[in-house]
Amino acid sequence: MINGTFGVEDALMFEIEFIASDGSGLEIESMFDTGFSGWLAVNDQDIDGFGWIFIDQEDMRTAQGTSSFDIYAGKIKLDGQEYDIPVHVGKNLTEVLLGRQWLETKQLLVNKSQGILTLG
């Protein structure tokens, strides 16, 4: 189980680690976004140097309208476990986003009044 924090405007924030193709890692703060249907979305500048492999391109409806995303085969570490996941890479993303696909395998527990935020 991974503990999170409440960010600006009570955003649900979790630390994850990007894993590069050479095995090195970089810890990143990410925001859980229940409006995003994928696993992970990042700004195109955030994946430079990770050596992730391009898979495809996909158009998605976002809060700003329809946007085009490149899909990469990425690797992250979450709660001590490594995951190979598709990563949506686009422009103008201000946060690294964890999407609701994680809810297929993990439970999100939010109790703001008690300061509890976990994913596990």
N, C-alpha and C positions, 0 to 999 in steps of 0.2 A: 504494500500500500504506500502510495506517495502522498505526502502532505503538501497542500497548496497554501497560498495566501490570497487575501482579498486586495486587489489593486485599486487603481483609480476608478471611481464610479462602481466599486464593488466587483470589478472584473475578476474572474476566476483564474488565478495564475499558478502555473506549475513549472518547475525546473525539469528540463529534459536535456539530453546530450545528443548532438549530431555526431555521427560516426563517419569519418572519411574513408575512402576506398583503401587508404594505407593503414587503417586501424586507429588513427589518432582521433581524439574526441574534443568537442567544444561544448561546454554547458551554455544553454540558452534558456531565457525565460520565455514561456509560451502562455497564451491565453486560451482557455477552453471556450469554444464557440459552438453552442448547440444549434446555431443556424447554418453551420457548415457541415455538409454531409460526408466529407471525406475524412481521411486520417490526419493529414498535416498539410498546411498551406504556408508558404514562405515567399518573401519578396525575392525577385530574381537575383538581387545582389547578395543575398544571404547564403547562396549555395556555392559561390566562387571558391574553388580550391578543394571541394569535397570529392570531386571525381565521380559524382553520381551519374548514372547512365540515363540518357533521354529515352523515353519509351514512346510517347504519343503527345497529341495536343487535344484539348477538350474545351468546349465552350460551356460556361456555367452561368447561371443567373445569380447575381450578387445583389447586395443592397444598393449598389451604384448602377445596376443594370447588367447586361450580359457582358462577360469578360472572357478572354481567351487565356487558358492556362497550359503551360507545358507540364507534362507529367514525367517525373523522374523516378527511378528505382532508388530509394533512399534507405538509409539505415539510421535508426535512433536507439538510444537507450532510455528506457522509462522504468523507474522503480527497480533498477539493477538488472533488467532484462533487455536484451537487444531484439529489435524488431526490424524486419525488412518490409517496408511499406511503400505504396505509391505516394509521391509527394507532389502536390499541386504547387507550381511555381508561377507567379504572376508579378505584374508591376503594381506599384502603389499600395502594397500591403504594408500597413504600419506596424503590425504585430505578427509574430509567429503564431499560427492558430492550430490548436488541436481540435479535431472535429468529432462529430457524434459517432463515427465508426468505432471509436474506443468503447462506446457503451455496449457494443456487441460482446465484449470480453471482460469489461471492467465495470465496477459500480462507482458512480459519482455520488458522493455524499456531501451535501451543502446544508449547513446550519449556521447561518450568518449571526444569529443572536448569541450563539455559544462560540463563535469563531472557529467552527469546524469546517474544513474543506479537505476532502481526501478523494483519491482516485485509486481504486485497487480492487 
